[in-house]
Amino acid sequence: MSKAFTLLGPDGRLYTSPIPGTYGGHRGGKLYGRLDCRAALQAIARGGYVKQRVFFADAATAVAAGYRPCAVCMPDEYAIWKKVLPAKKHAAK
């Protein structure tokens, strides 16, 4: 029997995959990052985060689902997201 993994798809719905996710995320904060992220691992060690944890097949799926990059483990991607954010907010008005 092979192991099944629960991932979040680009539509925000959970699905079962035979392949584990390559990125983890936090449902409440709508952010995603590397599985070895120092900030996420510290939050998990303190007993938080786990109930809100989700996994993604890749970064593109996380972005499509409305999640932003983690500033701690993905600083370059976060900086790009941060630059684009004001334009998106302005366009929504």
N, C-alpha and C positions, 0 to 999 in steps of 0.2 A: 504494500500500500504506500503510495507516494504522499508526501506532505502537501497540504494546500495552504496557500497564503491569502489573506484578505487584503486587497489593495483598494485605493480610492481612484475612481476613473475620472476622466476629464469633465464628465457631467456631474461630478460630486456624489456619485453612487458607488457603493461598495460592490466589489466583485471578487470571485475566487480565481486565483492564479496558481499554476504549478511552479512558477518562478517567484522568488522573493523580491520585494521592492528594493530599489537602490537608493531611495530617499525616504526620510521620515518626516512627519509633520505634526503640528498641533492644531486640532480642530478649532479650539476656542480662539487661538491667536491668528489663525489662518496663515501660518508660516511653515516653510519646509526647509530642510537642510540635510547635511550628510548624516549617515547613521552613526558616525563617531564624533558628532558635534559635542564639544565640551559643555556648552550651556545646557543642551538637552540631557546629557548624561548626568550633570549635576542636579537638574530638576528631578530626574527619575530617582536618583539616589536619596533625595529629600522626601520622596514619597509622592511627589506630584507628577503631573504630566501624563502618566500612564493611561488614565481613563480617556484622555483626549487625543491619544496617539493614533496617527493614521500613517499609512505607507503608500508610496507611489512607485510606479514602474520606472519613471524617469522624471527629470526636471520639467520637461515640456508638459507632461500630464499634470504636475502640481500647479504650474502657472495657469493652464487651461481651467483647472478646478477653482481658480481664484486665490491661490496661496502665493505669498511673497517669499523671497529668499531670506534666509537667516543672516543677520548682520555679523554673527560671531564666526560661523564656519564657512560662509560664502560671502566675504566682504566685497569682492569685485562685482558679483551679481547683484548684491544688495545696493551698492552705489549706483549701478545702472538703473535699477528699479526706482530708487529714490529720486533720480533725475527725471524720470519719466512721470512719476506720480503727480507733480503739480500740473502738468499738461493735461493729464486725465481728469483731475479734479476740476480744472478750469473748463474743460470741454463739456463736463456734465452739467454745468450751470445753465 
